[in-house]
Amino acid sequence: MSHAIEEPVYEVKRRIDDVEIRSYAPYLVAEVVVDGPPEEAGKAAFPILAAYIFGKNKGERKLEMTAPVTQSKDPVKMAMTAPVTQTAKGGRFVVQFVLPRDVTLETAPEPLDPRVQVRQVPAHSVAAIRYSGRWTQANDEEHINKLQAIMRSAGVTWSGEPILSRYNAPFTPWFLRRNEVWLALPQEN
């Protein structure tokens, strides 16, 4: 239930059990990198990104809220640090707001906060599993493990870290929340 909030355009290529193999068209995001434990990353990033879309930008332009808000480990930081620092205790995370489809790199307002970066996500494919419930590390890990197990048994490979995708506002009752985990797939899947 995302209540008709705009989402990036995608096509479901196939289904494997509870998993959708999706092909996404390119879309624009505003993103910020934050440090901390995974369960706190979204809370730390949200006010920074919300300020940008609600007018803290050159021109004070307000943008519509879209879905999902995504969170993943920062691959640049991961390549530069030992795996022991990327534990449940902490790490570096990229949190993204998807921007409305009518916004382009040329028309996106320039952020006033230097932590906010606007970039285009190229066309890509993901394996996605949907679930409801609270935004807890245990709930996320349960569905990451389930998604990875389904992909392994189907012989489908992925790359990178799981991406958590959240579609609802924090005040949405837990049982109505739409959450997803995505795994990036090579284009041939």
C-alpha positions in Angstrom: 0.0 0.0 0.0 2.0 3.0 -1.2 -1.2 5.1 -1.6 -0.6 6.1 -5.2 2.8 7.7 -4.5 4.9 7.8 -7.6 7.5 5.0 -8.0 10.2 4.3 -10.5 9.0 2.6 -13.7 9.8 -1.1 -13.8 8.7 -4.3 -15.6 8.4 -7.7 -13.9 10.4 -10.1 -16.1 9.6 -13.2 -14.2 8.6 -14.6 -10.8 10.4 -17.1 -8.7 8.4 -18.1 -5.6 7.9 -14.9 -3.7 10.5 -13.0 -5.7 10.0 -10.7 -8.7 12.8 -10.2 -11.2 12.4 -6.6 -12.2 13.9 -4.4 -14.9 14.0 -0.7 -13.9 14.1 2.2 -16.3 16.6 5.0 -15.3 15.5 7.3 -12.5 16.9 10.2 -10.5 17.7 10.1 -6.8 18.8 12.5 -4.1 21.2 10.7 -1.8 23.2 11.1 1.3 25.9 9.0 2.9 25.6 8.5 6.7 27.6 6.6 9.3 26.2 4.5 12.1 24.4 1.3 12.8 22.0 0.1 10.0 18.9 0.6 12.1 19.8 4.3 12.6 21.0 5.2 9.0 17.5 6.0 7.7 16.6 8.1 10.7 19.9 10.1 10.3 19.4 10.6 6.6 15.7 11.3 6.4 15.7 14.9 7.7 18.6 15.8 5.4 16.9 14.5 2.3 13.4 15.7 3.4 14.8 19.3 3.8 16.1 19.1 0.2 12.8 18.0 -1.4 10.8 20.4 0.8 12.7 23.4 -0.4 16.2 23.6 1.1 17.7 24.0 -2.3 18.6 26.8 -4.7 15.3 28.3 -5.8 13.5 26.9 -2.8 11.7 24.4 -5.1 9.5 21.8 -3.4 9.3 18.3 -4.9 6.7 15.7 -4.4 7.5 12.8 -2.1 7.9 9.5 -4.0 8.7 5.9 -3.1 10.8 4.0 -2.2 13.4 5.4 0.2 16.3 3.0 -0.2 19.2 2.2 2.1 22.3 0.1 1.3 25.9 -0.2 2.5 28.2 2.3 0.8 30.2 0.3 -1.7 33.0 2.9 -1.9 33.6 2.8 1.9 33.2 -1.0 1.9 36.0 -1.4 -0.7 38.3 0.8 1.4 37.7 -0.9 4.8 38.2 -4.3 6.4 35.0 -6.4 6.5 35.1 -6.3 10.3 34.0 -2.7 10.3 30.9 -3.5 8.3 29.0 -5.3 11.1 25.7 -4.7 12.7 27.5 -2.3 15.0 28.1 0.2 12.4 29.1 1.1 8.9 28.5 3.6 6.2 25.2 3.7 4.4 23.8 5.4 1.3 20.2 6.5 1.7 18.2 7.7 -1.4 15.0 9.4 -2.1 13.7 8.7 -5.6 12.8 12.0 -7.3 9.7 12.6 -9.4 9.8 11.4 -13.0 9.4 15.0 -14.4 12.7 16.0 -12.7 15.9 15.6 -14.8 19.5 16.1 -14.0 19.2 19.4 -15.8 16.0 20.6 -13.9 16.7 19.2 -10.5 17.2 22.0 -7.9 20.8 22.3 -6.6 21.1 21.2 -3.0 22.1 23.8 -0.5 23.4 21.0 1.8 26.7 19.6 0.4 25.9 16.2 1.8 23.0 15.8 -0.6 24.0 14.5 -4.1 21.6 14.3 -7.0 22.4 11.5 -9.6 20.8 9.3 -12.2 20.5 5.6 -11.5 21.0 3.8 -14.8 18.6 1.1 -16.1 19.1 -2.0 -14.0 17.6 -5.3 -12.9 16.9 -6.5 -9.4 15.4 -9.5 -7.6 12.9 -8.1 -5.1 11.0 -9.7 -2.2 8.1 -7.8 -0.6 7.2 -8.0 3.1 5.3 -6.0 5.8 6.2 -5.2 9.3 8.4 -3.0 11.4 11.7 -1.6 10.2 13.9 -3.8 12.3 17.2 -5.4 11.6 15.7 -8.8 12.4 12.8 -8.3 10.0 15.1 -7.1 7.3 17.7 -9.9 7.8 14.9 -12.5 7.7 13.9 -11.3 4.3 17.4 -10.8 3.0 18.1 -14.4 3.9 14.9 -15.6 2.3 15.6 -13.7 -0.9 19.2 -15.0 -1.1 18.1 -18.6 -0.5 15.5 -18.4 -3.2 18.0 -16.9 -5.7 20.6 -19.6 -4.8 18.1 -22.4 -5.3 17.1 -20.9 -8.7 20.7 -20.6 -9.7 20.4 -16.8 -10.1 23.5 -14.7 -9.2 23.5 -11.2 -7.9 26.1 -8.6 -7.0 26.7 -6.1 -4.2 24.9 -5.7 -1.0 21.2 -5.9 -0.4 19.1 -2.7 -0.8 16.4 -2.0 1.7 13.4 -0.3 0.1 10.7 1.4 2.2 7.5 2.6 0.7 5.5 4.1 3.5 5.7 6.9 6.1 6.9 6.0 9.6 3.4 6.6 11.0 1.9 3.9 8.8 0.8 0.9 11.0 3.4 -1.9 10.8 1.0 -4.4 9.3 0.2 -2.0 6.4 3.8 -1.2 5.5 5.3 -2.2 2.2 9.0 -3.1 2.6 11.2 -4.8 0.0 14.7 -6.1 -0.2 16.5 -5.8 -3.6 19.5 -7.7 -4.9 21.2 -6.2 -8.0 21.3 -8.6 -11.0 23.4 -8.8 -14.1 21.4 -7.6 -17.1 21.1 -11.1 -18.5 18.9 -12.5 -15.6 
